[in-house]
Amino acid sequence: MHDEEAWEEHGEHEGRRHRHGGRTRMRMGPPGPGGPRKRGGWGPGWGPGPDMWFGRAKLMRGPRVRRGDVRAAALALLAEEPRNGYQIIQEIGERSGGVWRPSPGSVYPALQQLEDEGLIQAETPEGGRRRYALTTDGETYVAEHPEEVRAPWDMVARSVGDGAIEVRDLIGQLAMAAVQVVRVGDEAQVAQAHKILTDARRSLYRILAADDDESAGEQQPAGEQ
């Protein structure tokens, strides 16, 4: 709950800065089981889990997020039920398969804009936390613009390509398997795992090297071959 409150606190600040024309430089990355800045890892001594690596490494081209996608996603989710900003961020990440993880710096200003337009309103249930819900005008808007709010996270997820997503998932599975071998395997098994991973890395680089060789051969003058 403390992590969720931290997200909300940052989010409210972003919304206020957006309203007053301030610029934002949010450095909080995609959330993990531990909340902002505390992404899930594999246990003591192993550091962050694959989400941290995928967030820093450009394993695939970034998702193509169009102007208005965050707004559409917020409206679509709030049409289902009231949610706070943290829940909207988490839900978008889950529904896009982890491909699209909007930052608080993009979600909370969008919520503030929707509130200024009278399409959503902030509410605090008795004993609960502050959340957002559609107004009557918001419900009318969603009903009149079904194409705009129809699962925008699916469109964003498809923009990176199915192959890239599958490779990313395989890398995570491979990493978890390797960690398991090191944790419970004996020295011989660990050595075998080391050899498998080393051979796999070399094989992957050979794929790129083969492409380079083919390109060089195509560009080489016929008389020099």
C-alpha positions in Angstrom: 0.0 0.0 0.0 2.9 2.4 0.7 4.2 1.9 -2.8 0.8 2.6 -4.3 0.6 5.8 -2.2 4.0 6.8 -3.5 2.8 6.5 -7.0 -0.3 8.5 -6.3 1.7 11.2 -4.6 4.0 11.6 -7.6 0.9 11.4 -9.9 -0.9 14.2 -8.1 2.2 16.3 -8.3 2.4 15.6 -12.1 -1.3 16.6 -12.5 -0.8 19.9 -10.7 2.3 20.7 -12.7 0.4 19.9 -15.9 -2.4 22.2 -14.9 0.0 25.1 -14.2 2.1 24.5 -17.3 5.1 23.0 -15.6 7.5 20.6 -17.3 8.1 17.2 -15.9 11.1 14.9 -15.7 9.8 11.7 -14.1 12.5 9.1 -13.7 10.3 6.4 -12.3 10.4 3.3 -14.6 7.9 0.6 -15.2 6.5 -0.9 -12.0 7.2 -4.3 -10.7 6.0 -6.4 -7.8 7.8 -4.1 -5.4 6.2 -0.9 -6.8 8.0 2.1 -8.2 11.8 1.8 -8.0 11.4 -1.7 -6.5 11.0 -4.0 -9.4 10.8 -7.7 -8.7 14.1 -9.7 -8.7 15.1 -13.3 -8.4 16.2 -13.2 -4.8 19.2 -12.1 -2.7 22.4 -11.8 -4.6 20.8 -11.8 -8.0 19.7 -8.2 -8.4 16.7 -7.2 -10.5 14.6 -9.5 -12.5 14.1 -9.4 -16.3 11.8 -6.4 -16.2 14.7 -4.2 -15.2 16.9 -5.5 -18.1 14.0 -5.2 -20.6 13.4 -1.6 -19.4 17.0 -0.5 -19.9 18.0 -2.6 -22.9 16.5 -1.9 -26.3 15.5 -5.5 -27.0 13.0 -4.4 -29.5 11.8 -1.2 -31.1 9.6 0.7 -28.7 5.8 0.6 -28.9 4.2 3.1 -31.2 2.1 5.2 -28.8 0.0 7.8 -30.6 -1.1 11.1 -29.2 -4.3 10.4 -27.4 -3.7 6.7 -26.6 -3.2 7.3 -22.9 -6.4 9.4 -22.8 -8.3 6.6 -24.7 -7.0 3.9 -22.4 -8.0 5.9 -19.3 -11.5 6.4 -20.6 -11.8 2.7 -21.5 -10.7 1.5 -18.1 -12.8 4.0 -16.2 -15.8 2.9 -18.2 -15.4 -0.5 -16.6 -15.1 0.7 -13.0 -13.6 3.6 -11.0 -9.8 3.4 -10.6 -6.9 5.4 -9.3 -4.0 6.4 -11.4 -1.8 3.6 -10.1 -4.4 1.0 -11.1 -4.7 2.5 -14.5 -1.0 2.3 -15.1 -0.9 -1.3 -13.9 -3.9 -2.4 -15.9 -2.5 -0.9 -19.1 0.8 -2.8 -18.6 -1.0 -6.1 -17.9 -3.4 -5.8 -20.9 -0.6 -4.9 -23.3 1.4 -7.9 -22.2 4.0 -5.7 -20.6 4.8 -3.9 -23.8 3.2 -0.6 -23.0 4.1 0.8 -19.5 3.0 4.4 -19.5 4.8 6.6 -16.9 3.0 8.7 -14.2 4.2 11.7 -16.1 1.9 10.8 -19.1 -1.0 9.2 -17.2 -1.7 11.8 -14.5 -1.7 14.8 -16.8 -4.1 12.9 -19.1 -6.4 12.3 -16.1 -6.2 16.0 -15.2 -7.1 17.0 -18.7 -10.1 14.6 -18.7 -11.2 16.1 -15.3 -10.9 19.6 -16.7 -13.1 18.6 -19.6 -15.7 17.3 -17.2 -15.5 13.7 -18.5 -14.2 12.2 -15.2 -14.3 13.3 -11.6 -12.1 12.5 -8.6 -13.9 10.8 -5.7 -12.9 9.4 -2.3 -15.1 6.6 -1.0 -15.6 6.4 2.7 -12.6 4.7 4.1 -11.0 4.3 0.7 -8.5 6.0 -1.5 -8.9 8.8 -4.0 -9.9 7.4 -7.4 -11.4 8.6 -10.7 -14.8 7.8 -12.2 -16.7 8.8 -15.4 -19.2 11.6 -15.1 -22.5 11.5 -17.0 -20.8 13.5 -19.8 -18.0 11.0 -19.7 -20.3 8.0 -20.1 -22.0 9.7 -23.0 -18.6 10.5 -24.6 -17.5 6.8 -24.3 -20.8 5.6 -25.8 -20.5 8.0 -28.7 -16.8 7.2 -29.5 -16.5 3.4 -29.3 -13.7 3.2 -31.9 -11.6 5.7 -29.9 -11.7 3.8 -26.6 -11.7 0.2 -28.0 -8.7 -1.5 -26.3 -6.0 1.0 -27.4 -3.4 -1.2 -25.5 -3.9 -3.9 -28.2 -2.9 -1.5 -31.0 0.1 -0.3 -29.1 1.2 -3.9 -28.3 0.9 -4.9 -32.0 3.1 -2.1 -33.1 6.3 -3.8 -31.8 5.6 -7.1 -33.7 4.7 -10.5 -32.4 8.2 -11.9 -33.0 9.9 -9.4 -30.8 7.5 -10.0 -27.9 8.0 -13.8 -28.2 11.8 -13.4 -28.1 11.6 -11.1 -25.1 9.4 -13.7 -23.3 11.9 -16.5 -24.2 14.8 -14.5 -22.8 13.0 -14.1 -19.5 12.2 -17.9 -19.4 15.8 -18.7 -20.2 17.2 -16.4 -17.5 14.9 -17.9 -14.9 15.9 -21.4 -15.9 19.6 -20.5 -15.6 19.2 -19.0 -12.2 17.4 -22.1 -11.0 20.3 -24.3 -12.2 22.8 -22.2 -10.3 20.7 -22.2 -7.2 20.1 -25.9 -6.9 22.5 -27.6 -9.3 25.9 -29.1 -8.5 29.2 -27.9 -10.0 29.0 -30.2 -13.0 25.4 -29.0 -13.8 26.4 -25.4 -13.4 29.4 -25.9 -15.7 27.1 -27.5 -18.3 24.6 -24.6 -18.1 27.6 -22.2 -18.6 28.6 -24.0 -21.8 25.0 -24.0 -23.1 24.6 -20.3 -22.5 28.0 -19.5 -24.0 27.3 -21.6 -27.1 23.8 -19.9 -27.4 25.4 -16.4 -27.2 27.9 -17.3 -29.9 25.2 -18.8 -32.1 23.1 -15.6 -31.9 26.1 -13.4 -32.9 26.8 -15.8 -35.8 23.3 -14.9 -37.2 24.3 -11.3 -37.5 27.8 -12.1 -38.8 26.2 -14.3 -41.5 24.1 -11.3 -42.6 27.1 -9.1 -42.7 29.1 -11.6 -44.8 26.2 -12.0 -47.3 25.9 -8.2 -47.6 29.7 -7.9 -48.2 29.6 -10.6 -50.9 26.7 -8.8 -52.7 28.6 -5.5 -52.7 32.0 -7.0 -53.8 32.7 -6.5 -57.6 32.4 -9.6 -59.6 36.1 -9.6 -60.7 37.3 -9.6 -57.1 35.3 -12.7 -56.0 
